Amino acid sequence: MPEHKDLLLGLLRALQRAHRKAQPLIASPELLELEVGEDAMDVICMQFLAAGESLKRLDRMVPGLLENRYPHIDWKGAMGFRDVIAHQYFDLDVEQVLVICDQSLPSLILAVEDLLKN
């Protein structure tokens, strides 16, 4: 189980960092036109890559854990988002990335925090 805990801790850090870095961009989307906004989006995408890898690894280690405990979360979509970022980075809709950060990340973070507690 320690390996699961380390994996979950890394996953939680990645999700929290992506969420934190997205907040200024959500509040002021015009920042996306500036280098500081582009840099923040790069960090967000890197964190999503790391999170997606962790989710895929966790799903291989404990199949069904995520879907069974948190069926209201689109885990396959979260894992697949990693592939979208990796393979279509230059075609990403940054506004959609921010919608995901705003609407989906909070529930993912809560689920991972719950997994760490239990």
Secondary structure as UniProt FT lines:
FT   HELIX           2..27
FT   HELIX           29..33
FT   HELIX           35..61
FT   TURN            63..64
FT   HELIX           65..69
FT   TURN            71..72
FT   HELIX           75..88
FT   HELIX           89..91
FT   HELIX           94..103
FT   HELIX           105..117
//
